[in-house]
Structure formats: C-alpha cells, structure tokens
Amino acid sequence: MLIDSHCHLNYKGLIERQGDVLDTARARGIGGFLNISTRQSEWGDVVGTAERESDVWASIGIHPHEADQHKDLGYAELLAASEHERVIAIGETGLDYYYDHSDRDAQRDLFRMHIAVSRKMGLPLIIHTRDAEDDTLAILREEMGKGGFPALIHCFTASDAFGKAVLELGLTISISGIVTFKNAKDLQDTVREIPADRLLVETDAPFLAPVPHRGKTCEPAFVADTAQFVADLRGEELSALTDSTTANFRRLFTKAAL
C-alpha cells in the first residue's frame, strides 16, 4: 500500500470529481492520502473530506504565499484547529522567496507560529521552502534548540547540502513527481542517497504530474509512477520502497489510524 503524503484534494481540477479521483488512486494501490490546506478558509473543507473518507487525513496550516492575508491569525486559532481527530499534521508552512507573494518577515513569523503548534501538539510540521534555504535552516536550528518537533520537507527540490543538513536535524524528506523530470539530475542524485527510513513520496496534486503524465492535471494515483521511478533510481524493488515509505508515514504521522 502506497500513501500519497501530500495532495490538495479540494483544489480545482480534483474537487469537481473528488470521489472518482480517490477511487482511481485506490485501484492503483494507494491506501492513504494526506490532504493539505494552505489558507484558513480551506480548513473546514479539507477536514470535511477527511471526515467523509476513512483513508484521507487533513493538515491545518497557512502557505507562505498567504502570510500577508493571515496577519491576524493567532496561535490559539491554529492550536484549536489542530485538535480535530482527523488533523494529523501542521502545514503546509515555511518560506518562499522565489515568488515573494508575502512579506518575508510575515512569512518567518507565521513559520515560527506553526513550529510552536507542532511542538505543542506533537504533530509533524509540513515545510515548503523555495529559494530560502539559509533562513529555513536557521529557523529550524534555532527552534529545535527550544525543543524538538517532528517535521518534513515536502516536494524536496533544494540543494544536496540543505538535504544533508535537515536530515541531521532529524527531518524526513518527501519526493514529488519533479524527480521524474529530465532536468532534475541533481535531485535524482540526492534521492539516491536519502536514508530509506527518512523518505516519503507525494504528488502535490493537482500540480507537478510526473512522467508519463506531464501536462495533465496531477492526481494522487500518479504517486505510483513517482514511487516506481524512485525505486528504479535507488536500485530497489517497488515493493520494498512501498513498504518503507508506508512505514515511515506511520512512524511520522502517529495520529493517523492506518
């Protein structure tokens, strides 16, 4: 059983046919889905999907792109929302200096708030980082010094050095369909070296469809294609990668009932 550790089932392209999307994935052996929120207005719908579907779980968080729109969001609100029985993670959160859709100070402040909730609740922090390796790592190191918290880098595309640094901090790394792209040679080299017990796979659906589906709306079913590519890349049997990534998911997301 594979698990899609990061998808947006309530986004345009999937929400209109959500039931069929899930059934198609299940038919390909996908047995679990972590449905990710990126703004407060999504929380109710994302949790609602998890309430209806026994193999879907929810995250609660604010994407760094949305930081400027959530300056009034308080720690107590995020904490209260995370207490729902179907919420198993905090995020996605982090820093994005590539687009700079939100003020960088606002991004950093919100990132730290998510970390505080993750630490308090013991729920894994789902981190988005783009063109912000130095600040992401500095914040993680500083906050880890205040008390540990479980975390992962989702849709990893950062440098090999950054990958080694977050692994040293105890984080997990999740790989999306980007690894299948022809121009992803550096990422492919990094993926070969990630310890087997720190690796997850994801789609980030409806974005980033892997080969051979490029150009299409990405679906959770496509995590099977990414997993096969990663297994081949690492010289593993698909069954072994499936077992290890599912075990890693169970170990990291302890609130999920699988």
C-alpha atoms as an extended CHARMM CRD file, in Angstrom:
* protein
*
       258  EXT
         1         1  MET       CA              0.0000000000        0.0000000000        0.0000000000  PROA      1               0.0000000000
         2         2  LEU       CA              1.4070000000        3.3650000000       -1.0660000000  PROA      2               0.0000000000
         3         3  ILE       CA              0.4720000000        6.6240000000        0.6040000000  PROA      3               0.0000000000
         4         4  ASP       CA              0.2720000000       10.0000000000       -1.0960000000  PROA      4               0.0000000000
         5         5  SER       CA              1.7700000000       12.0770000000        1.6910000000  PROA      5               0.0000000000
         6         6  HSD       CA              0.8450000000       15.4570000000        0.1740000000  PROA      6               0.0000000000
         7         7  CYS       CA             -2.0960000000       16.3180000000       -2.0780000000  PROA      7               0.0000000000
         8         8  HSD       CA             -4.7210000000       19.0430000000       -2.3970000000  PROA      8               0.0000000000
         9         9  LEU       CA             -7.9560000000       17.1450000000       -2.9490000000  PROA      9               0.0000000000
        10        10  ASN       CA            -10.0570000000       20.2820000000       -2.5340000000  PROA      10              0.0000000000
        11        11  TYR       CA             -8.2970000000       22.2610000000       -5.2760000000  PROA      11              0.0000000000
        12        12  LYS       CA             -9.7390000000       22.9880000000       -8.7050000000  PROA      12              0.0000000000
        13        13  GLY       CA             -9.0840000000       20.0750000000      -11.0150000000  PROA      13              0.0000000000
        14        14  LEU       CA             -9.7170000000       17.4820000000       -8.3020000000  PROA      14              0.0000000000
        15        15  ILE       CA            -12.6070000000       18.7710000000       -6.2020000000  PROA      15              0.0000000000
        16        16  GLU       CA            -15.0550000000       18.5520000000       -9.1270000000  PROA      16              0.0000000000
        17        17  ARG       CA            -14.5260000000       14.7620000000       -9.3200000000  PROA      17              0.0000000000
        18        18  GLN       CA            -13.0420000000       14.0220000000       -5.9300000000  PROA      18              0.0000000000
        19        19  GLY       CA            -14.7740000000       10.6770000000       -5.4860000000  PROA      19              0.0000000000
        20        20  ASP       CA            -13.5890000000        9.3570000000       -8.8400000000  PROA      20              0.0000000000
        21        21  VAL       CA            -10.0720000000       10.6740000000       -8.1900000000  PROA      21              0.0000000000
        22        22  LEU       CA             -9.8740000000        8.7580000000       -4.9330000000  PROA      22              0.0000000000
        23        23  ASP       CA            -11.3210000000        5.5730000000       -6.4400000000  PROA      23              0.0000000000
        24        24  THR       CA             -8.8230000000        5.6930000000       -9.3130000000  PROA      24              0.0000000000
        25        25  ALA       CA             -5.9660000000        6.0180000000       -6.8450000000  PROA      25              0.0000000000
        26        26  ARG       CA             -7.2360000000        3.2030000000       -4.6730000000  PROA      26              0.0000000000
        27        27  ALA       CA             -7.4060000000        0.9690000000       -7.7360000000  PROA      27              0.0000000000
        28        28  ARG       CA             -3.6690000000        1.5840000000       -8.2470000000  PROA      28              0.0000000000
        29        29  GLY       CA             -2.8640000000        0.5710000000       -4.6800000000  PROA      29              0.0000000000
        30        30  ILE       CA             -2.8610000000        3.9570000000       -2.9830000000  PROA      30              0.0000000000
        31        31  GLY       CA             -4.1750000000        3.3220000000        0.5030000000  PROA      31              0.0000000000
        32        32  GLY       CA             -3.8680000000        6.7230000000        2.1840000000  PROA      32              0.0000000000
        33        33  PHE       CA             -3.9620000000       10.4120000000        1.3550000000  PROA      33              0.0000000000
        34        34  LEU       CA             -2.8340000000       13.4420000000        3.3610000000  PROA      34              0.0000000000
        35        35  ASN       CA             -4.9910000000       16.3630000000        2.2180000000  PROA      35              0.0000000000
        36        36  ILE       CA             -3.1480000000       19.6500000000        2.6930000000  PROA      36              0.0000000000
        37        37  SER       CA             -4.5300000000       23.0930000000        3.4840000000  PROA      37              0.0000000000
        38        38  THR       CA             -2.8250000000       26.3650000000        2.5310000000  PROA      38              0.0000000000
        39        39  ARG       CA             -5.1890000000       29.0390000000        3.9190000000  PROA      39              0.0000000000
        40        40  GLN       CA             -7.6390000000       29.2650000000        6.7960000000  PROA      40              0.0000000000
        41        41  SER       CA            -10.6700000000       29.4300000000        4.5270000000  PROA      41              0.0000000000
        42        42  GLU       CA             -9.8730000000       25.8680000000        3.3450000000  PROA      42              0.0000000000
        43        43  TRP       CA             -9.6980000000       24.2510000000        6.7560000000  PROA      43              0.0000000000
        44        44  GLY       CA            -13.3560000000       23.3210000000        7.0050000000  PROA      44              0.0000000000
        45        45  ASP       CA            -13.4990000000       21.6840000000        3.5720000000  PROA      45              0.0000000000
        46        46  VAL       CA            -10.1900000000       19.8710000000        3.9800000000  PROA      46              0.0000000000
        47        47  VAL       CA            -11.2360000000       18.4600000000        7.3380000000  PROA      47              0.0000000000
        48        48  GLY       CA            -14.6780000000       17.6590000000        5.9180000000  PROA      48              0.0000000000
        49        49  THR       CA            -13.1300000000       15.4600000000        3.2330000000  PROA      49              0.0000000000
        50        50  ALA       CA            -11.1680000000       13.6090000000        5.9100000000  PROA      50              0.0000000000
        51        51  GLU       CA            -14.3440000000       13.1100000000        7.9190000000  PROA      51              0.0000000000
        52        52  ARG       CA            -16.1000000000       11.5380000000        4.9200000000  PROA      52              0.0000000000
        53        53  GLU       CA            -13.2260000000        9.3710000000        3.6890000000  PROA      53              0.0000000000
        54        54  SER       CA            -11.6190000000        6.9640000000        6.1460000000  PROA      54              0.0000000000
        55        55  ASP       CA             -8.3100000000        6.8190000000        4.2290000000  PROA      55              0.0000000000
        56        56  VAL       CA             -7.9390000000       10.6040000000        3.9500000000  PROA      56              0.0000000000
        57        57  TRP       CA             -6.3790000000       12.7720000000        6.6680000000  PROA      57              0.0000000000
        58        58  ALA       CA             -6.0970000000       16.5420000000        6.9660000000  PROA      58              0.0000000000
        59        59  SER       CA             -3.4430000000       19.1440000000        7.6850000000  PROA      59              0.0000000000
        60        60  ILE       CA             -4.0480000000       22.6050000000        9.1270000000  PROA      60              0.0000000000
        61        61  GLY       CA             -1.8200000000       25.4510000000        8.0340000000  PROA      61              0.0000000000
        62        62  ILE       CA             -1.0500000000       28.5910000000        6.0520000000  PROA      62              0.0000000000
        63        63  HSD       CA              1.2140000000       28.5400000000        2.9970000000  PROA      63              0.0000000000
        64        64  PRO       CA              3.9130000000       31.2500000000        2.9720000000  PROA      64              0.0000000000
        65        65  HSD       CA              2.2570000000       32.7690000000       -0.1160000000  PROA      65              0.0000000000
        66        66  GLU       CA             -0.7540000000       33.5160000000        2.1060000000  PROA      66              0.0000000000
        67        67  ALA       CA              1.1110000000       35.0220000000        5.0770000000  PROA      67              0.0000000000
        68        68  ASP       CA              0.1030000000       38.6200000000        4.3210000000  PROA      68              0.0000000000
        69        69  GLN       CA             -3.5590000000       37.5820000000        4.3010000000  PROA      69              0.0000000000
        70        70  HSD       CA             -3.3190000000       35.9270000000        7.7260000000  PROA      70              0.0000000000
        71        71  LYS       CA             -1.5670000000       38.5090000000        9.8750000000  PROA      71              0.0000000000
        72        72  ASP       CA             -4.4420000000       38.3590000000       12.3710000000  PROA      72              0.0000000000
        73        73  LEU       CA             -4.3100000000       34.5810000000       12.7240000000  PROA      73              0.0000000000
        74        74  GLY       CA             -3.3880000000       33.7460000000       16.2860000000  PROA      74              0.0000000000
        75        75  TYR       CA             -1.5900000000       30.8260000000       17.8610000000  PROA      75              0.0000000000
        76        76  ALA       CA             -4.7640000000       29.8440000000       19.7060000000  PROA      76              0.0000000000
        77        77  GLU       CA             -6.7580000000       29.5190000000       16.4650000000  PROA      77              0.0000000000
        78        78  LEU       CA             -4.1720000000       27.2970000000       14.8390000000  PROA      78              0.0000000000
        79        79  LEU       CA             -3.8280000000       25.2380000000       18.0030000000  PROA      79              0.0000000000
        80        80  ALA       CA             -7.5800000000       24.7390000000       18.3730000000  PROA      80              0.0000000000
        81        81  ALA       CA             -7.9930000000       23.6690000000       14.7440000000  PROA      81              0.0000000000
        82        82  SER       CA             -5.1830000000       21.1250000000       15.1150000000  PROA      82              0.0000000000
        83        83  GLU       CA             -7.0540000000       19.2990000000       17.8780000000  PROA      83              0.0000000000
        84        84  HSD       CA             -9.5830000000       17.7790000000       15.4680000000  PROA      84              0.0000000000
        85        85  GLU       CA             -9.2750000000       13.9880000000       15.4030000000  PROA      85              0.0000000000
        86        86  ARG       CA             -8.7360000000       13.9040000000       11.6130000000  PROA      86              0.0000000000
        87        87  VAL       CA             -5.9770000000       16.5370000000       11.6290000000  PROA      87              0.0000000000
        88        88  ILE       CA             -2.6430000000       14.7380000000       11.7240000000  PROA      88              0.0000000000
        89        89  ALA       CA             -0.2160000000       17.4690000000       10.6270000000  PROA      89              0.0000000000
        90        90  ILE       CA              0.5520000000       21.2030000000       10.7400000000  PROA      90              0.0000000000
        91        91  GLY       CA              1.1010000000       22.9920000000        7.4250000000  PROA      91              0.0000000000
        92        92  GLU       CA              1.9920000000       23.4580000000        4.8520000000  PROA      92              0.0000000000
        93        93  THR       CA              4.0800000000       26.3240000000        6.1060000000  PROA      93              0.0000000000
        94        94  GLY       CA              7.5580000000       27.6620000000        5.5010000000  PROA      94              0.0000000000
        95        95  LEU       CA              9.3020000000       30.2610000000        3.3680000000  PROA      95              0.0000000000
        96        96  ASP       CA              9.0620000000       31.1020000000       -0.3240000000  PROA      96              0.0000000000
        97        97  TYR       CA             11.4560000000       33.7990000000       -1.5400000000  PROA      97              0.0000000000
        98        98  TYR       CA             11.0890000000       32.8000000000       -5.1930000000  PROA      98              0.0000000000
        99        99  TYR       CA              7.7050000000       34.4500000000       -5.6750000000  PROA      99              0.0000000000
       100       100  ASP       CA              7.6950000000       36.6930000000       -2.5760000000  PROA      100             0.0000000000
       101       101  HSD       CA              3.8980000000       36.8060000000       -2.6290000000  PROA      101             0.0000000000
       102       102  SER       CA              4.0250000000       37.7860000000        1.0530000000  PROA      102             0.0000000000
       103       103  ASP       CA              6.3470000000       39.9250000000        3.1540000000  PROA      103             0.0000000000
       104       104  ARG       CA              9.3520000000       37.8980000000        4.2900000000  PROA      104             0.0000000000
       105       105  ASP       CA              9.0320000000       38.9550000000        7.9210000000  PROA      105             0.0000000000
       106       106  ALA       CA              5.3810000000       37.8680000000        7.8550000000  PROA      106             0.0000000000
       107       107  GLN       CA              6.4260000000       34.5120000000        6.3900000000  PROA      107             0.0000000000
       108       108  ARG       CA              9.0520000000       33.9800000000        9.0740000000  PROA      108             0.0000000000
       109       109  ASP       CA              6.6990000000       34.9480000000       11.9090000000  PROA      109             0.0000000000
       110       110  LEU       CA              3.9990000000       32.5930000000       10.6400000000  PROA      110             0.0000000000
       111       111  PHE       CA              6.5220000000       29.7930000000       10.1640000000  PROA      111             0.0000000000
       112       112  ARG       CA              7.5730000000       30.1140000000       13.8020000000  PROA      112             0.0000000000
       113       113  MET       CA              3.9370000000       30.0610000000       14.9360000000  PROA      113             0.0000000000
       114       114  HSD       CA              3.3710000000       26.7970000000       13.0740000000  PROA      114             0.0000000000
       115       115  ILE       CA              6.5000000000       25.3660000000       14.6880000000  PROA      115             0.0000000000
       116       116  ALA       CA              5.1960000000       26.2970000000       18.1350000000  PROA      116             0.0000000000
       117       117  VAL       CA              1.9100000000       24.4920000000       17.4710000000  PROA      117             0.0000000000
       118       118  SER       CA              3.7310000000       21.4790000000       16.0430000000  PROA      118             0.0000000000
       119       119  ARG       CA              5.8900000000       21.2960000000       19.1480000000  PROA      119             0.0000000000
       120       120  LYS       CA              2.9100000000       21.7100000000       21.4820000000  PROA      120             0.0000000000
       121       121  MET       CA              0.7290000000       19.1110000000       19.7440000000  PROA      121             0.0000000000
       122       122  GLY       CA              3.4550000000       16.7030000000       18.6480000000  PROA      122             0.0000000000
       123       123  LEU       CA              2.1070000000       16.8440000000       15.0970000000  PROA      123             0.0000000000
       124       124  PRO       CA              4.5290000000       16.7930000000       12.1600000000  PROA      124             0.0000000000
       125       125  LEU       CA              5.3020000000       20.1250000000       10.5200000000  PROA      125             0.0000000000
       126       126  ILE       CA              4.9920000000       20.1160000000        6.7190000000  PROA      126             0.0000000000
       127       127  ILE       CA              7.5460000000       22.5640000000        5.3340000000  PROA      127             0.0000000000
       128       128  HSD       CA              7.5630000000       24.3440000000        1.9730000000  PROA      128             0.0000000000
       129       129  THR       CA             10.8550000000       26.0650000000        1.1450000000  PROA      129             0.0000000000
       130       130  ARG       CA             11.8870000000       27.6850000000       -2.1140000000  PROA      130             0.0000000000
       131       131  ASP       CA             14.9200000000       29.9290000000       -2.6270000000  PROA      131             0.0000000000
       132       132  ALA       CA             15.0480000000       30.2850000000        1.1530000000  PROA      132             0.0000000000
       133       133  GLU       CA             17.4240000000       27.5500000000        2.2700000000  PROA      133             0.0000000000
       134       134  ASP       CA             19.5440000000       29.6920000000        4.6090000000  PROA      134             0.0000000000
       135       135  ASP       CA             16.6320000000       31.2350000000        6.5030000000  PROA      135             0.0000000000
       136       136  THR       CA             14.6940000000       27.9510000000        6.6210000000  PROA      136             0.0000000000
       137       137  LEU       CA             17.6670000000       26.1350000000        8.0860000000  PROA      137             0.0000000000
       138       138  ALA       CA             18.4830000000       28.9490000000       10.5290000000  PROA      138             0.0000000000
       139       139  ILE       CA             14.9200000000       28.9830000000       11.8660000000  PROA      139             0.0000000000
       140       140  LEU       CA             14.7910000000       25.1980000000       12.1350000000  PROA      140             0.0000000000
       141       141  ARG       CA             18.0710000000       25.0810000000       14.0510000000  PROA      141             0.0000000000
       142       142  GLU       CA             17.0390000000       27.8800000000       16.3890000000  PROA      142             0.0000000000
       143       143  GLU       CA             13.6090000000       26.4080000000       17.0490000000  PROA      143             0.0000000000
       144       144  MET       CA             14.9670000000       22.8890000000       17.5280000000  PROA      144             0.0000000000
       145       145  GLY       CA             17.1540000000       24.4000000000       20.2420000000  PROA      145             0.0000000000
       146       146  LYS       CA             13.9760000000       25.4140000000       22.1000000000  PROA      146             0.0000000000
       147       147  GLY       CA             12.5540000000       21.8850000000       21.9360000000  PROA      147             0.0000000000
       148       148  GLY       CA             12.2210000000       19.2300000000       19.2880000000  PROA      148             0.0000000000
       149       149  PHE       CA              9.3170000000       18.7350000000       16.9130000000  PROA      149             0.0000000000
       150       150  PRO       CA              8.6550000000       16.2630000000       14.0630000000  PROA      150             0.0000000000
       151       151  ALA       CA              8.9400000000       17.7340000000       10.5710000000  PROA      151             0.0000000000
       152       152  LEU       CA              9.4430000000       17.0390000000        6.9000000000  PROA      152             0.0000000000
       153       153  ILE       CA             10.4600000000       18.9610000000        3.8050000000  PROA      153             0.0000000000
       154       154  HSD       CA              7.7220000000       18.4250000000        1.2390000000  PROA      154             0.0000000000
       155       155  CYS       CA              8.3130000000       18.3870000000       -2.5110000000  PROA      155             0.0000000000
       156       156  PHE       CA             12.0520000000       18.4810000000       -1.9620000000  PROA      156             0.0000000000
       157       157  THR       CA             13.9670000000       20.3600000000       -4.6870000000  PROA      157             0.0000000000
       158       158  ALA       CA             16.6520000000       22.0280000000       -2.5740000000  PROA      158             0.0000000000
       159       159  SER       CA             20.4040000000       21.5320000000       -2.6670000000  PROA      159             0.0000000000
       160       160  ASP       CA             22.1630000000       18.3780000000       -1.5840000000  PROA      160             0.0000000000
       161       161  ALA       CA             23.8100000000       20.3460000000        1.2390000000  PROA      161             0.0000000000
       162       162  PHE       CA             20.4270000000       21.5030000000        2.5170000000  PROA      162             0.0000000000
       163       163  GLY       CA             19.1550000000       17.9340000000        2.3370000000  PROA      163             0.0000000000
       164       164  LYS       CA             22.0520000000       16.6740000000        4.4400000000  PROA      164             0.0000000000
       165       165  ALA       CA             21.5190000000       19.4880000000        6.9560000000  PROA      165             0.0000000000
       166       166  VAL       CA             17.8210000000       18.7800000000        7.5140000000  PROA      166             0.0000000000
       167       167  LEU       CA             18.4900000000       15.0590000000        7.7720000000  PROA      167             0.0000000000
       168       168  GLU       CA             20.9860000000       15.8440000000       10.5300000000  PROA      168             0.0000000000
       169       169  LEU       CA             18.1900000000       17.7050000000       12.3190000000  PROA      169             0.0000000000
       170       170  GLY       CA             16.0580000000       14.5710000000       12.1510000000  PROA      170             0.0000000000
       171       171  LEU       CA             13.6670000000       15.6580000000        9.3950000000  PROA      171             0.0000000000
       172       172  THR       CA             12.0860000000       13.4680000000        6.7310000000  PROA      172             0.0000000000
       173       173  ILE       CA             12.2410000000       14.2980000000        3.0100000000  PROA      173             0.0000000000
       174       174  SER       CA              9.2720000000       13.8590000000        0.6640000000  PROA      174             0.0000000000
       175       175  ILE       CA              9.7670000000       13.4800000000       -3.0920000000  PROA      175             0.0000000000
       176       176  SER       CA              7.2610000000       14.5730000000       -5.7350000000  PROA      176             0.0000000000
       177       177  GLY       CA              6.9470000000       13.9200000000       -9.4550000000  PROA      177             0.0000000000
       178       178  ILE       CA              9.6180000000       16.5500000000      -10.1350000000  PROA      178             0.0000000000
       179       179  VAL       CA             12.1780000000       13.7760000000       -9.6460000000  PROA      179             0.0000000000
       180       180  THR       CA             10.9910000000       12.2090000000      -12.9370000000  PROA      180             0.0000000000
       181       181  PHE       CA             11.7180000000       15.3520000000      -14.9840000000  PROA      181             0.0000000000
       182       182  LYS       CA             14.6590000000       15.2760000000      -17.4050000000  PROA      182             0.0000000000
       183       183  ASN       CA             16.2200000000       18.3860000000      -15.9010000000  PROA      183             0.0000000000
       184       184  ALA       CA             16.1700000000       17.0010000000      -12.3470000000  PROA      184             0.0000000000
       185       185  LYS       CA             19.5790000000       15.3030000000      -12.4000000000  PROA      185             0.0000000000
       186       186  ASP       CA             20.8260000000       16.9630000000       -9.1980000000  PROA      186             0.0000000000
       187       187  LEU       CA             17.6380000000       15.9950000000       -7.3800000000  PROA      187             0.0000000000
       188       188  GLN       CA             17.9230000000       12.4450000000       -8.6480000000  PROA      188             0.0000000000
       189       189  ASP       CA             21.4820000000       12.2580000000       -7.2610000000  PROA      189             0.0000000000
       190       190  THR       CA             20.2130000000       13.4400000000       -3.8760000000  PROA      190             0.0000000000
       191       191  VAL       CA             17.3330000000       10.9730000000       -3.8500000000  PROA      191             0.0000000000
       192       192  ARG       CA             19.7140000000        8.0630000000       -4.3520000000  PROA      192             0.0000000000
       193       193  GLU       CA             21.3930000000        8.9670000000       -1.0490000000  PROA      193             0.0000000000
       194       194  ILE       CA             18.4050000000        9.6660000000        1.2230000000  PROA      194             0.0000000000
       195       195  PRO       CA             18.2910000000        7.0770000000        4.0210000000  PROA      195             0.0000000000
       196       196  ALA       CA             15.4720000000        4.6090000000        3.4590000000  PROA      196             0.0000000000
       197       197  ASP       CA             13.8920000000        5.4290000000        6.8190000000  PROA      197             0.0000000000
       198       198  ARG       CA             13.6350000000        9.1720000000        6.0310000000  PROA      198             0.0000000000
       199       199  LEU       CA             11.9230000000        9.0370000000        2.6410000000  PROA      199             0.0000000000
       200       200  LEU       CA              8.3260000000        9.7100000000        1.6190000000  PROA      200             0.0000000000
       201       201  VAL       CA              6.6240000000       10.0890000000       -1.7690000000  PROA      201             0.0000000000
       202       202  GLU       CA              3.8810000000       12.5210000000       -2.7470000000  PROA      202             0.0000000000
       203       203  THR       CA              2.1090000000       14.0750000000       -5.7060000000  PROA      203             0.0000000000
       204       204  ASP       CA              1.3130000000       17.6580000000       -4.6260000000  PROA      204             0.0000000000
       205       205  ALA       CA             -1.7460000000       17.0540000000       -6.8320000000  PROA      205             0.0000000000
       206       206  PRO       CA             -3.1960000000       18.7740000000       -8.7960000000  PROA      206             0.0000000000
       207       207  PHE       CA              0.3150000000       20.1140000000       -9.5310000000  PROA      207             0.0000000000
       208       208  LEU       CA              3.5460000000       18.5880000000      -10.8530000000  PROA      208             0.0000000000
       209       209  ALA       CA              2.3030000000       15.5000000000      -12.6810000000  PROA      209             0.0000000000
       210       210  PRO       CA              5.1890000000       13.0470000000      -13.0990000000  PROA      210             0.0000000000
       211       211  VAL       CA              6.3480000000       11.4600000000      -16.3090000000  PROA      211             0.0000000000
       212       212  PRO       CA              4.4690000000        9.9180000000      -18.1620000000  PROA      212             0.0000000000
       213       213  HSD       CA              1.6060000000       12.2700000000      -17.2490000000  PROA      213             0.0000000000
       214       214  ARG       CA              3.3050000000       15.6420000000      -17.7060000000  PROA      214             0.0000000000
       215       215  GLY       CA              0.9270000000       18.3100000000      -18.9420000000  PROA      215             0.0000000000
       216       216  LYS       CA             -2.0710000000       16.6590000000      -17.2850000000  PROA      216             0.0000000000
       217       217  THR       CA             -3.7990000000       17.5080000000      -14.0320000000  PROA      217             0.0000000000
       218       218  CYS       CA             -1.8670000000       15.5770000000      -11.4170000000  PROA      218             0.0000000000
       219       219  GLU       CA             -3.8300000000       13.0100000000       -9.4010000000  PROA      219             0.0000000000
       220       220  PRO       CA             -2.9590000000       11.0220000000       -6.2700000000  PROA      220             0.0000000000
       221       221  ALA       CA             -2.9180000000        7.8560000000       -8.4020000000  PROA      221             0.0000000000
       222       222  PHE       CA              0.2550000000        9.1850000000      -10.0230000000  PROA      222             0.0000000000
       223       223  VAL       CA              2.2230000000        8.6860000000       -6.8120000000  PROA      223             0.0000000000
       224       224  ALA       CA              2.5790000000        5.1110000000       -8.0610000000  PROA      224             0.0000000000
       225       225  ASP       CA              4.5630000000        6.3930000000      -11.0630000000  PROA      225             0.0000000000
       226       226  THR       CA              6.8060000000        8.5240000000       -8.8650000000  PROA      226             0.0000000000
       227       227  ALA       CA              7.3690000000        5.6090000000       -6.4990000000  PROA      227             0.0000000000
       228       228  GLN       CA              8.3520000000        3.3210000000       -9.3690000000  PROA      228             0.0000000000
       229       229  PHE       CA             10.8010000000        5.9230000000      -10.6890000000  PROA      229             0.0000000000
       230       230  VAL       CA             12.3430000000        6.4300000000       -7.2500000000  PROA      230             0.0000000000
       231       231  ALA       CA             12.6250000000        2.6800000000       -6.6960000000  PROA      231             0.0000000000
       232       232  ASP       CA             14.4040000000        2.2540000000      -10.0430000000  PROA      232             0.0000000000
       233       233  LEU       CA             16.6500000000        5.2080000000       -9.2560000000  PROA      233             0.0000000000
       234       234  ARG       CA             17.6720000000        3.6800000000       -5.9440000000  PROA      234             0.0000000000
       235       235  GLY       CA             18.0070000000        0.1490000000       -7.2970000000  PROA      235             0.0000000000
       236       236  GLU       CA             15.1720000000       -1.1480000000       -5.1280000000  PROA      236             0.0000000000
       237       237  GLU       CA             12.1310000000       -3.2710000000       -5.7560000000  PROA      237             0.0000000000
       238       238  LEU       CA              8.9220000000       -1.2400000000       -5.8110000000  PROA      238             0.0000000000
       239       239  SER       CA              7.5190000000       -3.4380000000       -3.0580000000  PROA      239             0.0000000000
       240       240  ALA       CA             10.4530000000       -2.5690000000       -0.8040000000  PROA      240             0.0000000000
       241       241  LEU       CA             10.0460000000        1.1600000000       -1.4120000000  PROA      241             0.0000000000
       242       242  THR       CA              6.3070000000        0.8670000000       -0.8330000000  PROA      242             0.0000000000
       243       243  ASP       CA              6.8450000000       -0.9050000000        2.4730000000  PROA      243             0.0000000000
       244       244  SER       CA              9.4840000000        1.5270000000        3.6940000000  PROA      244             0.0000000000
       245       245  THR       CA              7.6670000000        4.7400000000        2.7380000000  PROA      245             0.0000000000
       246       246  THR       CA              4.4220000000        3.4950000000        4.2750000000  PROA      246             0.0000000000
       247       247  ALA       CA              6.2670000000        2.5280000000        7.4540000000  PROA      247             0.0000000000
       248       248  ASN       CA              7.8880000000        5.9670000000        7.5020000000  PROA      248             0.0000000000
       249       249  PHE       CA              4.4930000000        7.6280000000        7.1520000000  PROA      249             0.0000000000
       250       250  ARG       CA              3.0860000000        5.5760000000       10.0350000000  PROA      250             0.0000000000
       251       251  ARG       CA              6.0560000000        6.4310000000       12.2270000000  PROA      251             0.0000000000
       252       252  LEU       CA              5.9770000000       10.1760000000       11.4520000000  PROA      252             0.0000000000
       253       253  PHE       CA              2.2170000000       10.7570000000       11.4300000000  PROA      253             0.0000000000
       254       254  THR       CA              1.4250000000        8.9640000000       14.6350000000  PROA      254             0.0000000000
       255       255  LYS       CA             -2.1060000000       10.3810000000       14.8440000000  PROA      255             0.0000000000
       256       256  ALA       CA             -3.1390000000        8.6200000000       11.6260000000  PROA      256             0.0000000000
       257       257  ALA       CA             -5.0350000000        5.4020000000       12.1570000000  PROA      257             0.0000000000
       258       258  LEU       CA             -3.8980000000        3.0400000000        9.3950000000  PROA      258             0.0000000000
